[in-house]
Amino acid sequence: MINWNKIGILFILILCFSLSSCLKKKMNPREYQTYITDPANGLTVHFSDNQTKMELTYLPFEWQAFESSIADGKVDQAQYEKFKTENSGRLVYSLKVHFPEQQSLEDYLASHYENYQDAMLYVEYEMKNDFKLSIAASTDSLEAMAVHYQPSFGLKPYEEFLILFDSNDEDIEKKSLHLTFHDQLFIKNDINLIMDADQIQNLPNLKIK
């Protein structure tokens, strides 16, 4: 026997979800970037000691696809869709480090570490081991697949690192995420970025056209 009450409730839930998706605020790329880097929205945390400042930011999948598809100042729609198809389940975080007097990474390490080469080798090969990502409802944690250093060449007031995780889970952005960075090089402290599933799912839509 068909339970019409259950069917009705299911229909209402589907309708509400569809409406909430449609009613999400749409932002242009500049507004969207401002939103995800504002600590008040829960996707960014700031840490500092007396001299060095750090920002750890979650980069939503939609933003990754957008940045990968820019060509001549415009969005390559085919590349945008290709990225989304080929990289589902990938998670990326940005770590921005503001060194004193806008030093480069190399200058900072040379002035703070007697063995500069060992410090650089740590960045290239071992730093990724100090990032751990815990996922809600899972007893396992993910280790970073890679950490890519993005030198500023003096054009920006910070040095940036991109931290990549591969979850093999297309629904990863529907779950609560807890990233811990055991920093051994800069401010030498643990940095945590904890995001509830709602904070990720309620992100504005990125307007790319």
PyMOL commands that place a pseudoatom at each C-alpha (Angstrom):
pseudoatom trace, name=CA, resn=MET, resi=1, chain=A, elem=C, hetatm=0, pos=[0.000, 0.000, 0.000]
pseudoatom trace, name=CA, resn=ILE, resi=2, chain=A, elem=C, hetatm=0, pos=[1.358, 3.397, -0.982]
pseudoatom trace, name=CA, resn=ASN, resi=3, chain=A, elem=C, hetatm=0, pos=[2.099, 5.687, 1.943]
pseudoatom trace, name=CA, resn=TRP, resi=4, chain=A, elem=C, hetatm=0, pos=[1.033, 9.042, 0.511]
pseudoatom trace, name=CA, resn=ASN, resi=5, chain=A, elem=C, hetatm=0, pos=[2.109, 10.915, 3.643]
pseudoatom trace, name=CA, resn=LYS, resi=6, chain=A, elem=C, hetatm=0, pos=[5.723, 9.781, 3.255]
pseudoatom trace, name=CA, resn=ILE, resi=7, chain=A, elem=C, hetatm=0, pos=[5.684, 10.592, -0.456]
pseudoatom trace, name=CA, resn=GLY, resi=8, chain=A, elem=C, hetatm=0, pos=[4.323, 14.058, 0.318]
pseudoatom trace, name=CA, resn=ILE, resi=9, chain=A, elem=C, hetatm=0, pos=[7.017, 14.747, 2.904]
pseudoatom trace, name=CA, resn=LEU, resi=10, chain=A, elem=C, hetatm=0, pos=[9.728, 13.546, 0.495]
pseudoatom trace, name=CA, resn=PHE, resi=11, chain=A, elem=C, hetatm=0, pos=[8.366, 15.824, -2.238]
pseudoatom trace, name=CA, resn=ILE, resi=12, chain=A, elem=C, hetatm=0, pos=[8.396, 18.818, 0.129]
pseudoatom trace, name=CA, resn=LEU, resi=13, chain=A, elem=C, hetatm=0, pos=[11.998, 18.104, 1.169]
pseudoatom trace, name=CA, resn=ILE, resi=14, chain=A, elem=C, hetatm=0, pos=[13.120, 17.878, -2.457]
pseudoatom trace, name=CA, resn=LEU, resi=15, chain=A, elem=C, hetatm=0, pos=[11.267, 21.093, -3.277]
pseudoatom trace, name=CA, resn=CYS, resi=16, chain=A, elem=C, hetatm=0, pos=[12.850, 22.925, -0.326]
pseudoatom trace, name=CA, resn=PHE, resi=17, chain=A, elem=C, hetatm=0, pos=[16.327, 21.762, -1.306]
pseudoatom trace, name=CA, resn=SER, resi=18, chain=A, elem=C, hetatm=0, pos=[15.786, 22.895, -4.903]
pseudoatom trace, name=CA, resn=LEU, resi=19, chain=A, elem=C, hetatm=0, pos=[14.510, 26.282, -3.768]
pseudoatom trace, name=CA, resn=SER, resi=20, chain=A, elem=C, hetatm=0, pos=[17.428, 26.806, -1.370]
pseudoatom trace, name=CA, resn=SER, resi=21, chain=A, elem=C, hetatm=0, pos=[19.889, 26.047, -4.194]
pseudoatom trace, name=CA, resn=CYS, resi=22, chain=A, elem=C, hetatm=0, pos=[18.157, 28.481, -6.509]
pseudoatom trace, name=CA, resn=LEU, resi=23, chain=A, elem=C, hetatm=0, pos=[17.936, 31.173, -3.837]
pseudoatom trace, name=CA, resn=LYS, resi=24, chain=A, elem=C, hetatm=0, pos=[21.635, 31.050, -2.981]
pseudoatom trace, name=CA, resn=LYS, resi=25, chain=A, elem=C, hetatm=0, pos=[23.300, 34.382, -3.501]
pseudoatom trace, name=CA, resn=LYS, resi=26, chain=A, elem=C, hetatm=0, pos=[25.407, 34.622, -6.644]
pseudoatom trace, name=CA, resn=MET, resi=27, chain=A, elem=C, hetatm=0, pos=[28.719, 36.461, -6.469]
pseudoatom trace, name=CA, resn=ASN, resi=28, chain=A, elem=C, hetatm=0, pos=[31.188, 37.592, -9.079]
pseudoatom trace, name=CA, resn=PRO, resi=29, chain=A, elem=C, hetatm=0, pos=[34.764, 36.309, -8.661]
pseudoatom trace, name=CA, resn=ARG, resi=30, chain=A, elem=C, hetatm=0, pos=[35.971, 39.336, -6.669]
pseudoatom trace, name=CA, resn=GLU, resi=31, chain=A, elem=C, hetatm=0, pos=[33.026, 39.131, -4.244]
pseudoatom trace, name=CA, resn=TYR, resi=32, chain=A, elem=C, hetatm=0, pos=[33.425, 35.359, -3.948]
pseudoatom trace, name=CA, resn=GLN, resi=33, chain=A, elem=C, hetatm=0, pos=[37.132, 35.636, -3.123]
pseudoatom trace, name=CA, resn=THR, resi=34, chain=A, elem=C, hetatm=0, pos=[36.358, 38.254, -0.473]
pseudoatom trace, name=CA, resn=TYR, resi=35, chain=A, elem=C, hetatm=0, pos=[33.729, 35.947, 1.010]
pseudoatom trace, name=CA, resn=ILE, resi=36, chain=A, elem=C, hetatm=0, pos=[35.943, 32.863, 1.338]
pseudoatom trace, name=CA, resn=THR, resi=37, chain=A, elem=C, hetatm=0, pos=[38.857, 34.843, 2.815]
pseudoatom trace, name=CA, resn=ASP, resi=38, chain=A, elem=C, hetatm=0, pos=[36.722, 36.565, 5.469]
pseudoatom trace, name=CA, resn=PRO, resi=39, chain=A, elem=C, hetatm=0, pos=[37.261, 34.724, 8.788]
pseudoatom trace, name=CA, resn=ALA, resi=40, chain=A, elem=C, hetatm=0, pos=[33.674, 35.548, 9.779]
pseudoatom trace, name=CA, resn=ASN, resi=41, chain=A, elem=C, hetatm=0, pos=[32.441, 33.028, 7.170]
pseudoatom trace, name=CA, resn=GLY, resi=42, chain=A, elem=C, hetatm=0, pos=[34.414, 30.142, 8.678]
pseudoatom trace, name=CA, resn=LEU, resi=43, chain=A, elem=C, hetatm=0, pos=[36.591, 29.201, 5.714]
pseudoatom trace, name=CA, resn=THR, resi=44, chain=A, elem=C, hetatm=0, pos=[39.704, 31.100, 6.845]
pseudoatom trace, name=CA, resn=VAL, resi=45, chain=A, elem=C, hetatm=0, pos=[41.706, 31.289, 10.066]
pseudoatom trace, name=CA, resn=HIS, resi=46, chain=A, elem=C, hetatm=0, pos=[44.514, 33.729, 10.930]
pseudoatom trace, name=CA, resn=PHE, resi=47, chain=A, elem=C, hetatm=0, pos=[47.489, 33.008, 13.186]
pseudoatom trace, name=CA, resn=SER, resi=48, chain=A, elem=C, hetatm=0, pos=[50.547, 35.040, 14.060]
pseudoatom trace, name=CA, resn=ASP, resi=49, chain=A, elem=C, hetatm=0, pos=[53.514, 35.402, 16.357]
pseudoatom trace, name=CA, resn=ASN, resi=50, chain=A, elem=C, hetatm=0, pos=[55.413, 38.635, 16.959]
pseudoatom trace, name=CA, resn=GLN, resi=51, chain=A, elem=C, hetatm=0, pos=[56.620, 38.874, 13.358]
pseudoatom trace, name=CA, resn=THR, resi=52, chain=A, elem=C, hetatm=0, pos=[55.069, 36.271, 11.069]
pseudoatom trace, name=CA, resn=LYS, resi=53, chain=A, elem=C, hetatm=0, pos=[51.407, 36.167, 10.061]
pseudoatom trace, name=CA, resn=MET, resi=54, chain=A, elem=C, hetatm=0, pos=[49.643, 33.201, 8.498]
pseudoatom trace, name=CA, resn=GLU, resi=55, chain=A, elem=C, hetatm=0, pos=[46.294, 32.645, 6.787]
pseudoatom trace, name=CA, resn=LEU, resi=56, chain=A, elem=C, hetatm=0, pos=[44.879, 29.165, 6.199]
pseudoatom trace, name=CA, resn=THR, resi=57, chain=A, elem=C, hetatm=0, pos=[41.952, 29.146, 3.749]
pseudoatom trace, name=CA, resn=TYR, resi=58, chain=A, elem=C, hetatm=0, pos=[39.724, 26.468, 2.277]
pseudoatom trace, name=CA, resn=LEU, resi=59, chain=A, elem=C, hetatm=0, pos=[39.369, 26.870, -1.505]
pseudoatom trace, name=CA, resn=PRO, resi=60, chain=A, elem=C, hetatm=0, pos=[35.951, 25.566, -2.618]
pseudoatom trace, name=CA, resn=PHE, resi=61, chain=A, elem=C, hetatm=0, pos=[35.888, 23.238, -5.613]
pseudoatom trace, name=CA, resn=GLU, resi=62, chain=A, elem=C, hetatm=0, pos=[33.995, 25.802, -7.682]
pseudoatom trace, name=CA, resn=TRP, resi=63, chain=A, elem=C, hetatm=0, pos=[36.751, 28.367, -7.052]
pseudoatom trace, name=CA, resn=GLN, resi=64, chain=A, elem=C, hetatm=0, pos=[39.434, 25.864, -8.049]
pseudoatom trace, name=CA, resn=ALA, resi=65, chain=A, elem=C, hetatm=0, pos=[37.626, 25.193, -11.329]
pseudoatom trace, name=CA, resn=PHE, resi=66, chain=A, elem=C, hetatm=0, pos=[37.304, 28.910, -11.980]
pseudoatom trace, name=CA, resn=GLU, resi=67, chain=A, elem=C, hetatm=0, pos=[40.991, 29.665, -11.372]
pseudoatom trace, name=CA, resn=SER, resi=68, chain=A, elem=C, hetatm=0, pos=[42.077, 26.758, -13.580]
pseudoatom trace, name=CA, resn=SER, resi=69, chain=A, elem=C, hetatm=0, pos=[39.993, 27.918, -16.534]
pseudoatom trace, name=CA, resn=ILE, resi=70, chain=A, elem=C, hetatm=0, pos=[41.047, 31.566, -16.874]
pseudoatom trace, name=CA, resn=ALA, resi=71, chain=A, elem=C, hetatm=0, pos=[42.562, 32.336, -20.277]
pseudoatom trace, name=CA, resn=ASP, resi=72, chain=A, elem=C, hetatm=0, pos=[43.287, 35.888, -21.458]
pseudoatom trace, name=CA, resn=GLY, resi=73, chain=A, elem=C, hetatm=0, pos=[41.195, 37.290, -18.623]
pseudoatom trace, name=CA, resn=LYS, resi=74, chain=A, elem=C, hetatm=0, pos=[38.135, 35.216, -19.516]
pseudoatom trace, name=CA, resn=VAL, resi=75, chain=A, elem=C, hetatm=0, pos=[36.688, 31.894, -18.392]
pseudoatom trace, name=CA, resn=ASP, resi=76, chain=A, elem=C, hetatm=0, pos=[37.191, 29.018, -20.821]
pseudoatom trace, name=CA, resn=GLN, resi=77, chain=A, elem=C, hetatm=0, pos=[33.854, 27.264, -20.289]
pseudoatom trace, name=CA, resn=ALA, resi=78, chain=A, elem=C, hetatm=0, pos=[35.052, 23.969, -21.771]
pseudoatom trace, name=CA, resn=GLN, resi=79, chain=A, elem=C, hetatm=0, pos=[38.099, 23.936, -19.486]
pseudoatom trace, name=CA, resn=TYR, resi=80, chain=A, elem=C, hetatm=0, pos=[35.894, 24.854, -16.524]
pseudoatom trace, name=CA, resn=GLU, resi=81, chain=A, elem=C, hetatm=0, pos=[33.597, 21.863, -17.102]
pseudoatom trace, name=CA, resn=LYS, resi=82, chain=A, elem=C, hetatm=0, pos=[36.547, 19.566, -17.835]
pseudoatom trace, name=CA, resn=PHE, resi=83, chain=A, elem=C, hetatm=0, pos=[38.191, 20.468, -14.527]
pseudoatom trace, name=CA, resn=LYS, resi=84, chain=A, elem=C, hetatm=0, pos=[34.995, 19.760, -12.596]
pseudoatom trace, name=CA, resn=THR, resi=85, chain=A, elem=C, hetatm=0, pos=[34.639, 16.378, -14.287]
pseudoatom trace, name=CA, resn=GLU, resi=86, chain=A, elem=C, hetatm=0, pos=[38.248, 15.252, -13.852]
pseudoatom trace, name=CA, resn=ASN, resi=87, chain=A, elem=C, hetatm=0, pos=[38.900, 16.527, -10.313]
pseudoatom trace, name=CA, resn=SER, resi=88, chain=A, elem=C, hetatm=0, pos=[35.827, 15.684, -8.267]
pseudoatom trace, name=CA, resn=GLY, resi=89, chain=A, elem=C, hetatm=0, pos=[36.796, 14.741, -4.721]
pseudoatom trace, name=CA, resn=ARG, resi=90, chain=A, elem=C, hetatm=0, pos=[39.879, 16.962, -4.736]
pseudoatom trace, name=CA, resn=LEU, resi=91, chain=A, elem=C, hetatm=0, pos=[40.330, 19.350, -1.809]
pseudoatom trace, name=CA, resn=VAL, resi=92, chain=A, elem=C, hetatm=0, pos=[42.670, 22.340, -1.817]
pseudoatom trace, name=CA, resn=TYR, resi=93, chain=A, elem=C, hetatm=0, pos=[43.693, 24.704, 0.961]
pseudoatom trace, name=CA, resn=SER, resi=94, chain=A, elem=C, hetatm=0, pos=[45.792, 27.852, 0.680]
pseudoatom trace, name=CA, resn=LEU, resi=95, chain=A, elem=C, hetatm=0, pos=[48.417, 28.779, 3.269]
pseudoatom trace, name=CA, resn=LYS, resi=96, chain=A, elem=C, hetatm=0, pos=[49.629, 32.370, 2.987]
pseudoatom trace, name=CA, resn=VAL, resi=97, chain=A, elem=C, hetatm=0, pos=[52.636, 33.388, 5.051]
pseudoatom trace, name=CA, resn=HIS, resi=98, chain=A, elem=C, hetatm=0, pos=[53.447, 37.072, 5.599]
pseudoatom trace, name=CA, resn=PHE, resi=99, chain=A, elem=C, hetatm=0, pos=[57.116, 37.290, 6.537]
pseudoatom trace, name=CA, resn=PRO, resi=100, chain=A, elem=C, hetatm=0, pos=[58.705, 40.333, 8.225]
pseudoatom trace, name=CA, resn=GLU, resi=101, chain=A, elem=C, hetatm=0, pos=[59.618, 43.114, 5.791]
pseudoatom trace, name=CA, resn=GLN, resi=102, chain=A, elem=C, hetatm=0, pos=[57.954, 41.124, 2.972]
pseudoatom trace, name=CA, resn=GLN, resi=103, chain=A, elem=C, hetatm=0, pos=[60.837, 38.676, 2.815]
pseudoatom trace, name=CA, resn=SER, resi=104, chain=A, elem=C, hetatm=0, pos=[60.816, 35.821, 0.330]
pseudoatom trace, name=CA, resn=LEU, resi=105, chain=A, elem=C, hetatm=0, pos=[60.708, 32.274, 1.640]
pseudoatom trace, name=CA, resn=GLU, resi=106, chain=A, elem=C, hetatm=0, pos=[64.366, 31.816, 0.760]
pseudoatom trace, name=CA, resn=ASP, resi=107, chain=A, elem=C, hetatm=0, pos=[65.435, 34.994, 2.583]
pseudoatom trace, name=CA, resn=TYR, resi=108, chain=A, elem=C, hetatm=0, pos=[63.365, 34.079, 5.636]
pseudoatom trace, name=CA, resn=LEU, resi=109, chain=A, elem=C, hetatm=0, pos=[64.809, 30.580, 5.905]
pseudoatom trace, name=CA, resn=ALA, resi=110, chain=A, elem=C, hetatm=0, pos=[68.368, 31.833, 5.326]
pseudoatom trace, name=CA, resn=SER, resi=111, chain=A, elem=C, hetatm=0, pos=[68.009, 34.360, 8.160]
pseudoatom trace, name=CA, resn=HIS, resi=112, chain=A, elem=C, hetatm=0, pos=[66.309, 31.989, 10.640]
pseudoatom trace, name=CA, resn=TYR, resi=113, chain=A, elem=C, hetatm=0, pos=[67.968, 28.643, 10.040]
pseudoatom trace, name=CA, resn=GLU, resi=114, chain=A, elem=C, hetatm=0, pos=[71.645, 27.817, 10.143]
pseudoatom trace, name=CA, resn=ASN, resi=115, chain=A, elem=C, hetatm=0, pos=[71.137, 24.924, 7.743]
pseudoatom trace, name=CA, resn=TYR, resi=116, chain=A, elem=C, hetatm=0, pos=[69.182, 26.616, 4.982]
pseudoatom trace, name=CA, resn=GLN, resi=117, chain=A, elem=C, hetatm=0, pos=[69.327, 23.598, 2.666]
pseudoatom trace, name=CA, resn=ASP, resi=118, chain=A, elem=C, hetatm=0, pos=[67.694, 21.310, 5.238]
pseudoatom trace, name=CA, resn=ALA, resi=119, chain=A, elem=C, hetatm=0, pos=[64.888, 23.820, 5.722]
pseudoatom trace, name=CA, resn=MET, resi=120, chain=A, elem=C, hetatm=0, pos=[64.269, 23.991, 1.962]
pseudoatom trace, name=CA, resn=LEU, resi=121, chain=A, elem=C, hetatm=0, pos=[64.273, 20.190, 1.725]
pseudoatom trace, name=CA, resn=TYR, resi=122, chain=A, elem=C, hetatm=0, pos=[61.656, 20.112, 4.473]
pseudoatom trace, name=CA, resn=VAL, resi=123, chain=A, elem=C, hetatm=0, pos=[59.429, 22.455, 2.427]
pseudoatom trace, name=CA, resn=GLU, resi=124, chain=A, elem=C, hetatm=0, pos=[59.863, 20.396, -0.730]
pseudoatom trace, name=CA, resn=TYR, resi=125, chain=A, elem=C, hetatm=0, pos=[59.531, 16.878, 0.665]
pseudoatom trace, name=CA, resn=GLU, resi=126, chain=A, elem=C, hetatm=0, pos=[58.358, 16.741, 4.283]
pseudoatom trace, name=CA, resn=MET, resi=127, chain=A, elem=C, hetatm=0, pos=[56.026, 19.678, 4.890]
pseudoatom trace, name=CA, resn=LYS, resi=128, chain=A, elem=C, hetatm=0, pos=[53.080, 17.789, 3.373]
pseudoatom trace, name=CA, resn=ASN, resi=129, chain=A, elem=C, hetatm=0, pos=[53.321, 15.231, 6.195]
pseudoatom trace, name=CA, resn=ASP, resi=130, chain=A, elem=C, hetatm=0, pos=[52.363, 17.905, 8.741]
pseudoatom trace, name=CA, resn=PHE, resi=131, chain=A, elem=C, hetatm=0, pos=[48.884, 18.436, 7.277]
pseudoatom trace, name=CA, resn=LYS, resi=132, chain=A, elem=C, hetatm=0, pos=[46.110, 16.084, 8.441]
pseudoatom trace, name=CA, resn=LEU, resi=133, chain=A, elem=C, hetatm=0, pos=[42.488, 16.259, 7.319]
pseudoatom trace, name=CA, resn=SER, resi=134, chain=A, elem=C, hetatm=0, pos=[39.756, 14.634, 9.415]
pseudoatom trace, name=CA, resn=ILE, resi=135, chain=A, elem=C, hetatm=0, pos=[36.336, 14.026, 7.889]
pseudoatom trace, name=CA, resn=ALA, resi=136, chain=A, elem=C, hetatm=0, pos=[33.094, 13.789, 9.855]
pseudoatom trace, name=CA, resn=ALA, resi=137, chain=A, elem=C, hetatm=0, pos=[31.734, 10.267, 10.418]
pseudoatom trace, name=CA, resn=SER, resi=138, chain=A, elem=C, hetatm=0, pos=[35.093, 8.747, 9.485]
pseudoatom trace, name=CA, resn=THR, resi=139, chain=A, elem=C, hetatm=0, pos=[37.749, 7.305, 11.753]
pseudoatom trace, name=CA, resn=ASP, resi=140, chain=A, elem=C, hetatm=0, pos=[40.422, 7.845, 9.140]
pseudoatom trace, name=CA, resn=SER, resi=141, chain=A, elem=C, hetatm=0, pos=[42.313, 11.028, 8.311]
pseudoatom trace, name=CA, resn=LEU, resi=142, chain=A, elem=C, hetatm=0, pos=[43.740, 12.054, 4.973]
pseudoatom trace, name=CA, resn=GLU, resi=143, chain=A, elem=C, hetatm=0, pos=[47.340, 13.025, 4.454]
pseudoatom trace, name=CA, resn=ALA, resi=144, chain=A, elem=C, hetatm=0, pos=[48.183, 15.756, 1.996]
pseudoatom trace, name=CA, resn=MET, resi=145, chain=A, elem=C, hetatm=0, pos=[48.936, 14.469, -1.477]
pseudoatom trace, name=CA, resn=ALA, resi=146, chain=A, elem=C, hetatm=0, pos=[51.241, 17.424, -2.148]
pseudoatom trace, name=CA, resn=VAL, resi=147, chain=A, elem=C, hetatm=0, pos=[52.193, 20.929, -1.046]
pseudoatom trace, name=CA, resn=HIS, resi=148, chain=A, elem=C, hetatm=0, pos=[52.970, 23.320, -3.885]
pseudoatom trace, name=CA, resn=TYR, resi=149, chain=A, elem=C, hetatm=0, pos=[54.977, 26.434, -3.105]
pseudoatom trace, name=CA, resn=GLN, resi=150, chain=A, elem=C, hetatm=0, pos=[53.822, 29.474, -5.126]
pseudoatom trace, name=CA, resn=PRO, resi=151, chain=A, elem=C, hetatm=0, pos=[56.636, 32.080, -5.016]
pseudoatom trace, name=CA, resn=SER, resi=152, chain=A, elem=C, hetatm=0, pos=[55.473, 35.700, -5.141]
pseudoatom trace, name=CA, resn=PHE, resi=153, chain=A, elem=C, hetatm=0, pos=[58.665, 37.129, -6.714]
pseudoatom trace, name=CA, resn=GLY, resi=154, chain=A, elem=C, hetatm=0, pos=[58.059, 40.241, -4.630]
pseudoatom trace, name=CA, resn=LEU, resi=155, chain=A, elem=C, hetatm=0, pos=[54.732, 40.974, -6.347]
pseudoatom trace, name=CA, resn=LYS, resi=156, chain=A, elem=C, hetatm=0, pos=[52.575, 40.063, -3.342]
pseudoatom trace, name=CA, resn=PRO, resi=157, chain=A, elem=C, hetatm=0, pos=[52.972, 40.755, 0.398]
pseudoatom trace, name=CA, resn=TYR, resi=158, chain=A, elem=C, hetatm=0, pos=[53.004, 37.016, 1.190]
pseudoatom trace, name=CA, resn=GLU, resi=159, chain=A, elem=C, hetatm=0, pos=[54.347, 33.638, 0.096]
pseudoatom trace, name=CA, resn=GLU, resi=160, chain=A, elem=C, hetatm=0, pos=[51.716, 31.012, -0.687]
pseudoatom trace, name=CA, resn=PHE, resi=161, chain=A, elem=C, hetatm=0, pos=[51.498, 27.234, -0.406]
pseudoatom trace, name=CA, resn=LEU, resi=162, chain=A, elem=C, hetatm=0, pos=[48.683, 25.141, -1.916]
pseudoatom trace, name=CA, resn=ILE, resi=163, chain=A, elem=C, hetatm=0, pos=[47.848, 21.965, 0.011]
pseudoatom trace, name=CA, resn=LEU, resi=164, chain=A, elem=C, hetatm=0, pos=[46.184, 19.207, -2.029]
pseudoatom trace, name=CA, resn=PHE, resi=165, chain=A, elem=C, hetatm=0, pos=[44.111, 16.271, -0.793]
pseudoatom trace, name=CA, resn=ASP, resi=166, chain=A, elem=C, hetatm=0, pos=[42.505, 13.549, -2.902]
pseudoatom trace, name=CA, resn=SER, resi=167, chain=A, elem=C, hetatm=0, pos=[39.511, 12.026, -1.138]
pseudoatom trace, name=CA, resn=ASN, resi=168, chain=A, elem=C, hetatm=0, pos=[38.002, 9.946, -3.980]
pseudoatom trace, name=CA, resn=ASP, resi=169, chain=A, elem=C, hetatm=0, pos=[34.651, 11.098, -2.604]
pseudoatom trace, name=CA, resn=GLU, resi=170, chain=A, elem=C, hetatm=0, pos=[32.413, 13.177, -4.856]
pseudoatom trace, name=CA, resn=ASP, resi=171, chain=A, elem=C, hetatm=0, pos=[30.328, 14.223, -1.839]
pseudoatom trace, name=CA, resn=ILE, resi=172, chain=A, elem=C, hetatm=0, pos=[33.282, 15.434, 0.233]
pseudoatom trace, name=CA, resn=GLU, resi=173, chain=A, elem=C, hetatm=0, pos=[32.016, 19.041, 0.206]
pseudoatom trace, name=CA, resn=LYS, resi=174, chain=A, elem=C, hetatm=0, pos=[28.857, 17.900, 1.979]
pseudoatom trace, name=CA, resn=LYS, resi=175, chain=A, elem=C, hetatm=0, pos=[30.780, 16.814, 5.085]
pseudoatom trace, name=CA, resn=SER, resi=176, chain=A, elem=C, hetatm=0, pos=[32.368, 18.557, 8.043]
pseudoatom trace, name=CA, resn=LEU, resi=177, chain=A, elem=C, hetatm=0, pos=[36.141, 18.957, 7.639]
pseudoatom trace, name=CA, resn=HIS, resi=178, chain=A, elem=C, hetatm=0, pos=[38.909, 19.546, 10.190]
pseudoatom trace, name=CA, resn=LEU, resi=179, chain=A, elem=C, hetatm=0, pos=[42.364, 20.439, 8.913]
pseudoatom trace, name=CA, resn=THR, resi=180, chain=A, elem=C, hetatm=0, pos=[45.324, 20.493, 11.291]
pseudoatom trace, name=CA, resn=PHE, resi=181, chain=A, elem=C, hetatm=0, pos=[48.722, 21.904, 10.323]
pseudoatom trace, name=CA, resn=HIS, resi=182, chain=A, elem=C, hetatm=0, pos=[51.534, 21.010, 12.713]
pseudoatom trace, name=CA, resn=ASP, resi=183, chain=A, elem=C, hetatm=0, pos=[53.784, 23.927, 11.767]
pseudoatom trace, name=CA, resn=GLN, resi=184, chain=A, elem=C, hetatm=0, pos=[57.443, 23.225, 12.478]
pseudoatom trace, name=CA, resn=LEU, resi=185, chain=A, elem=C, hetatm=0, pos=[58.964, 26.025, 10.425]
pseudoatom trace, name=CA, resn=PHE, resi=186, chain=A, elem=C, hetatm=0, pos=[57.263, 29.405, 10.786]
pseudoatom trace, name=CA, resn=ILE, resi=187, chain=A, elem=C, hetatm=0, pos=[55.340, 30.130, 14.013]
pseudoatom trace, name=CA, resn=LYS, resi=188, chain=A, elem=C, hetatm=0, pos=[55.882, 26.568, 15.298]
pseudoatom trace, name=CA, resn=ASN, resi=189, chain=A, elem=C, hetatm=0, pos=[52.388, 25.898, 16.542]
pseudoatom trace, name=CA, resn=ASP, resi=190, chain=A, elem=C, hetatm=0, pos=[49.343, 23.841, 15.559]
pseudoatom trace, name=CA, resn=ILE, resi=191, chain=A, elem=C, hetatm=0, pos=[46.876, 25.587, 13.266]
pseudoatom trace, name=CA, resn=ASN, resi=192, chain=A, elem=C, hetatm=0, pos=[43.318, 24.254, 12.979]
pseudoatom trace, name=CA, resn=LEU, resi=193, chain=A, elem=C, hetatm=0, pos=[40.619, 25.077, 10.460]
pseudoatom trace, name=CA, resn=ILE, resi=194, chain=A, elem=C, hetatm=0, pos=[37.320, 23.412, 11.400]
pseudoatom trace, name=CA, resn=MET, resi=195, chain=A, elem=C, hetatm=0, pos=[34.362, 23.723, 9.040]
pseudoatom trace, name=CA, resn=ASP, resi=196, chain=A, elem=C, hetatm=0, pos=[30.848, 22.397, 9.531]
pseudoatom trace, name=CA, resn=ALA, resi=197, chain=A, elem=C, hetatm=0, pos=[29.105, 20.845, 6.558]
pseudoatom trace, name=CA, resn=ASP, resi=198, chain=A, elem=C, hetatm=0, pos=[26.583, 23.708, 6.587]
pseudoatom trace, name=CA, resn=GLN, resi=199, chain=A, elem=C, hetatm=0, pos=[29.327, 26.291, 6.105]
pseudoatom trace, name=CA, resn=ILE, resi=200, chain=A, elem=C, hetatm=0, pos=[30.463, 24.522, 2.943]
pseudoatom trace, name=CA, resn=GLN, resi=201, chain=A, elem=C, hetatm=0, pos=[27.046, 23.656, 1.544]
pseudoatom trace, name=CA, resn=ASN, resi=202, chain=A, elem=C, hetatm=0, pos=[25.730, 27.188, 2.116]
pseudoatom trace, name=CA, resn=LEU, resi=203, chain=A, elem=C, hetatm=0, pos=[28.492, 28.822, 0.094]
pseudoatom trace, name=CA, resn=PRO, resi=204, chain=A, elem=C, hetatm=0, pos=[27.253, 31.392, -2.418]
pseudoatom trace, name=CA, resn=ASN, resi=205, chain=A, elem=C, hetatm=0, pos=[27.210, 30.404, -6.062]
pseudoatom trace, name=CA, resn=LEU, resi=206, chain=A, elem=C, hetatm=0, pos=[30.084, 31.684, -8.177]
pseudoatom trace, name=CA, resn=LYS, resi=207, chain=A, elem=C, hetatm=0, pos=[28.900, 33.723, -11.148]
pseudoatom trace, name=CA, resn=ILE, resi=208, chain=A, elem=C, hetatm=0, pos=[31.345, 33.108, -14.014]
pseudoatom trace, name=CA, resn=LYS, resi=209, chain=A, elem=C, hetatm=0, pos=[29.456, 34.505, -17.015]
for i in range(1, 209): cmd.bond("trace and resi %d" % i, "trace and resi %d" % (i + 1))
show_as sticks, trace
zoom trace
